[in-house]
């Protein structure tokens, strides 16, 4: 009887070992390195700003560390260092996060120096009027509070707040925008604010498919094949915030138009619905070991910042040009959409 009981215990232990030969992922630390293009580029704009905004060409080296999740308090740290074409290096972004009691807090900050450098264009009287200095500091800040999706270490959800300072275009309409009046210059088609602020508050979802693949987890839009310890297949890593989006100019636009063109401007800052998406469309190769994991992914990564509609789109424009001495300003959604993309390669390991 005693021998039979001991045999059952041994069989049970052997079954557990076969069923789960890998270490608990909560006990492993995660480190990664990624090479990508800089997050700030004039090519990210889809409207006229593409021909006005200039950032230096650069590559970014991104290093990230995530501590094991088996403690009461865990943390994540990441930094991107930008290397310009002339060899100069500078910090492009920093990410810090802590997780305590199942609640996750995250802060991301990024910045870059840029210039308004029009190509073959008189910015004072023809087409675009640039407000203030042509040199500007672009900034990106993201705050998140949320929790891990149960059973998926690479995925979190919660609330997100994003604030972006970068160039934006405000379209200007007058009674005769293209011709002007006798002895007066023609009026601009748009104002360009180099440091316009966009704010987004809404629901947040974040998933890292490379880490999910290293744990045999489902991830998001992740399709993996297995061969021994190898895991490979396509996936979509993303960080998305969707919600209420608003904007604010860095200058008093009414005063700018009055001082430069003698017109009374009617303008309301845009409020509506929008989203911000950071993504990696990638192909993943990972290898699992009993006490560690390694992985590589490569593909296209980028960022999108877009407002879908404003309150004016739903209720109709409240402002109109009623005389020759008035102008109407309107935030151009399409002109201010940001769509950045470029190649990347990422390597990660867990121990």
C-alpha positions in Angstrom: 0.0 0.0 0.0 2.8 2.4 0.9 4.6 1.5 -2.4 1.4 2.2 -4.3 1.0 5.6 -2.7 4.6 6.6 -3.3 4.2 5.6 -7.0 1.2 7.9 -7.3 3.1 10.8 -5.8 6.0 10.2 -8.2 3.7 9.9 -11.2 1.9 13.2 -10.2 5.2 15.1 -9.8 6.4 13.8 -13.2 3.1 14.8 -14.8 3.5 18.3 -13.5 7.0 18.6 -14.8 6.0 17.4 -18.3 2.9 19.7 -18.3 4.9 22.9 -17.5 8.7 22.5 -18.1 9.2 26.3 -18.1 9.9 28.7 -15.3 7.0 31.0 -14.2 7.3 34.1 -16.3 6.6 36.3 -13.2 10.0 35.2 -11.9 11.9 36.5 -15.0 13.3 39.9 -15.8 12.9 41.2 -19.3 15.6 43.2 -21.3 15.3 44.4 -24.9 17.2 46.5 -27.4 15.6 48.1 -30.5 17.0 50.0 -33.5 14.6 52.3 -35.3 14.2 55.6 -37.0 13.7 58.7 -34.8 10.1 59.3 -33.7 10.2 62.9 -35.0 10.3 63.4 -38.7 8.7 65.8 -41.3 7.5 62.7 -43.1 5.1 62.0 -40.3 2.7 64.8 -41.5 0.2 64.1 -44.3 -0.8 67.7 -45.1 1.0 70.9 -46.0 3.1 70.6 -42.8 5.3 68.0 -44.5 6.7 70.9 -46.6 7.1 73.3 -43.7 8.5 71.2 -40.8 12.1 70.1 -40.5 13.6 67.7 -38.0 17.1 66.3 -38.2 17.5 62.8 -39.7 18.5 60.3 -36.9 18.4 56.7 -35.7 17.2 55.8 -32.3 18.7 53.1 -30.0 16.1 52.0 -27.5 16.9 49.9 -24.4 14.2 48.6 -22.0 14.2 46.7 -18.7 11.3 45.1 -16.9 11.8 43.7 -13.4 10.3 40.4 -12.3 6.6 40.5 -11.4 6.9 38.2 -8.4 7.5 41.1 -6.0 5.0 43.4 -4.3 6.6 46.3 -6.2 7.9 46.0 -9.8 9.2 48.6 -12.3 9.9 49.2 -16.0 12.5 51.5 -17.4 13.2 52.5 -21.0 15.2 55.1 -22.8 15.8 56.0 -26.5 19.0 57.8 -27.5 18.9 59.5 -30.9 22.1 59.6 -33.1 22.0 62.4 -35.7 23.5 62.3 -39.1 26.4 64.5 -37.9 27.2 61.9 -35.1 25.7 63.9 -32.2 23.7 62.0 -29.7 20.9 63.1 -27.3 18.1 61.6 -25.2 15.0 61.3 -27.3 12.6 59.7 -24.9 12.3 58.1 -21.4 9.7 55.7 -20.0 9.3 54.9 -16.3 6.6 52.6 -14.8 5.8 50.9 -11.5 3.3 48.2 -10.6 2.1 47.8 -7.0 -1.0 45.9 -5.7 -1.9 45.0 -9.2 -2.1 48.7 -10.3 0.2 49.9 -13.1 1.4 53.5 -13.4 3.4 54.6 -16.4 5.0 57.9 -17.7 6.5 58.5 -21.1 8.3 61.7 -22.2 9.8 62.5 -25.6 11.1 65.7 -27.2 13.0 67.0 -30.2 14.1 70.3 -31.6 12.6 71.3 -35.0 12.4 74.2 -37.4 9.8 75.7 -39.7 11.7 75.8 -42.9 9.3 76.6 -45.8 10.4 75.4 -49.3 10.1 78.2 -51.9 7.4 80.0 -50.0 6.9 83.5 -48.6 5.4 82.8 -45.2 4.3 86.4 -44.5 2.0 87.1 -47.4 1.5 84.0 -49.5 -0.2 80.8 -48.3 1.1 80.3 -44.8 1.7 82.7 -41.9 4.1 81.3 -39.2 3.3 82.4 -35.7 6.3 83.4 -33.5 9.8 81.8 -33.9 10.5 79.2 -36.5 12.6 77.2 -34.1 10.5 75.1 -31.7 10.6 72.3 -29.2 8.3 69.3 -30.0 7.2 67.4 -26.9 5.2 64.2 -26.3 4.0 63.2 -22.8 1.9 60.1 -22.0 0.4 59.1 -18.6 -1.3 55.7 -17.9 -2.9 54.0 -15.0 -4.3 50.5 -15.4 -3.8 46.8 -14.7 -2.5 43.7 -16.3 -4.9 41.5 -18.3 -5.3 38.3 -16.4 -3.0 35.6 -17.7 -1.2 37.8 -20.2 1.9 39.5 -18.8 2.4 41.5 -22.1 -1.0 43.2 -22.0 -2.4 46.0 -19.9 -5.5 48.3 -20.1 -6.8 51.3 -18.2 -6.9 55.1 -18.6 -4.5 57.2 -20.7 -3.7 60.9 -21.0 -1.5 62.2 -23.9 -0.3 65.8 -24.5 1.6 66.6 -27.6 3.3 69.9 -28.5 4.1 70.2 -32.2 3.3 72.3 -35.3 -0.3 72.5 -36.4 -2.2 74.3 -39.2 -5.3 76.5 -38.7 -7.1 77.3 -42.0 -8.2 80.9 -42.5 -11.2 82.0 -44.5 -12.1 85.6 -45.5 -14.5 87.3 -47.9 -11.7 87.3 -50.5 -8.9 85.1 -49.2 -7.0 84.9 -52.5 -7.1 88.4 -53.7 -7.1 90.8 -50.8 -8.1 94.5 -51.1 -6.7 97.6 -52.7 -3.4 98.6 -51.2 -3.5 95.6 -48.8 -1.6 92.3 -49.0 -3.4 89.1 -49.8 -4.5 87.2 -46.7 -3.1 83.8 -45.7 -4.8 80.5 -46.4 -3.6 79.2 -43.0 -1.8 80.1 -39.8 1.0 77.7 -38.7 1.5 77.4 -34.9 4.9 75.7 -34.3 4.0 74.8 -30.7 0.3 73.9 -30.8 -0.9 71.6 -27.9 -3.1 68.6 -28.5 -4.6 66.7 -25.5 -6.2 63.2 -25.5 -7.9 61.6 -22.6 -9.5 58.1 -22.9 -9.3 54.4 -22.7 -5.8 52.8 -23.0 -4.7 49.4 -24.2 -1.1 48.1 -24.5 0.2 44.8 -25.6 3.7 43.5 -26.4 3.5 40.5 -28.7 7.2 39.7 -28.5 7.0 39.1 -24.7 3.7 37.2 -25.2 5.3 34.9 -27.8 8.1 34.2 -25.3 5.5 32.9 -22.8 3.1 31.1 -25.2 0.4 33.6 -24.5 -2.2 34.8 -27.0 -1.2 38.4 -27.3 -3.1 40.5 -29.8 -3.4 39.7 -33.5 -0.6 37.2 -32.9 -0.4 34.0 -35.0 2.3 31.7 -33.8 3.6 28.3 -35.0 5.7 26.0 -32.8 8.5 23.6 -33.4 10.2 22.3 -30.3 11.3 25.4 -28.3 10.9 27.7 -31.3 7.9 30.1 -31.6 7.5 32.1 -34.8 4.9 34.1 -36.7 3.4 37.6 -37.4 1.9 39.9 -34.7 0.8 43.4 -34.0 2.3 45.1 -30.9 0.5 48.3 -30.0 -0.2 51.0 -27.5 -3.5 52.7 -28.2 -5.5 55.5 -26.5 -9.0 56.4 -27.7 -11.1 59.2 -26.3 -11.8 62.9 -26.1 -9.3 65.1 -28.0 -8.9 68.9 -27.8 -6.4 71.5 -29.0 -5.0 74.8 -27.8 -2.9 77.3 -29.7 0.3 78.7 -28.1 -0.7 82.2 -29.2 -3.7 84.5 -29.2 -4.8 83.9 -32.8 -7.3 86.7 -32.7 -4.6 89.2 -31.8 -2.2 87.7 -34.4 -4.7 88.2 -37.2 -5.7 91.6 -36.0 -2.1 92.9 -35.7 -1.0 91.5 -39.1 -4.0 91.8 -41.3 -6.5 94.1 -39.5 -9.2 91.5 -39.5 -11.4 90.3 -36.7 -10.9 86.5 -36.4 -13.6 84.1 -35.3 -12.1 80.9 -34.0 -12.9 78.1 -31.6 -10.4 75.5 -30.4 -11.4 72.0 -31.6 -13.0 69.5 -29.3 -13.9 66.0 -30.5 -13.0 62.3 -30.7 -9.5 61.0 -31.6 -6.9 58.4 -31.0 -3.2 57.9 -30.6 -1.6 54.6 -31.7 2.0 53.4 -31.4 2.4 50.1 -33.3 4.8 47.5 -34.4 3.7 45.3 -37.3 6.3 42.6 -36.8 7.5 39.1 -37.5 8.6 37.3 -34.3 11.0 34.5 -33.7 11.4 33.3 -30.1 13.0 30.4 -28.4 11.9 29.0 -25.0 14.3 27.5 -22.5 13.4 26.0 -19.1 14.7 29.0 -17.1 15.1 31.8 -19.8 13.7 33.0 -23.1 15.0 34.9 -26.1 13.3 36.6 -29.0 13.8 38.7 -32.1 11.2 40.7 -34.1 11.5 43.0 -37.1 9.1 44.9 -39.3 7.5 48.3 -39.5 6.9 50.5 -36.4 5.3 54.0 -36.1 2.8 56.3 -34.5 -0.5 57.8 -35.6 -2.2 60.8 -34.0 -5.6 61.6 -35.5 -8.8 63.5 -34.7 -11.8 61.8 -36.3 -14.3 64.7 -35.9 -15.0 67.8 -33.8 -18.1 69.1 -32.3 -18.4 71.5 -35.3 -18.7 68.4 -37.6 -21.7 67.3 -35.6 -23.5 70.6 -35.0 -22.3 72.6 -38.0 -19.9 75.5 -38.1 -21.0 78.3 -35.8 -18.8 81.0 -37.3 -19.2 82.7 -40.7 -17.6 85.6 -42.5 -20.2 88.4 -42.4 -18.1 91.3 -43.6 -14.9 92.2 -45.4 -13.2 92.9 -42.1 -13.8 89.4 -40.6 -12.0 86.0 -40.9 -12.9 82.5 -39.7 -10.3 80.1 -38.4 -10.8 76.3 -38.6 -8.6 73.5 -37.4 -7.9 71.3 -40.4 -8.2 67.7 -39.2 -6.7 66.1 -42.3 -3.8 68.7 -42.5 -2.8 67.9 -38.9 -3.0 64.1 -38.9 0.3 62.5 -37.9 1.3 59.2 -39.5 4.9 58.1 -38.8 6.4 54.8 -39.9 9.7 53.2 -40.5 11.7 49.9 -40.2 12.9 48.5 -36.9 14.6 45.4 -35.4 14.2 44.3 -31.8 16.0 41.7 -29.6 14.8 40.6 -26.2 15.8 38.1 -23.5 14.4 37.0 -20.2 16.4 35.4 -17.3 
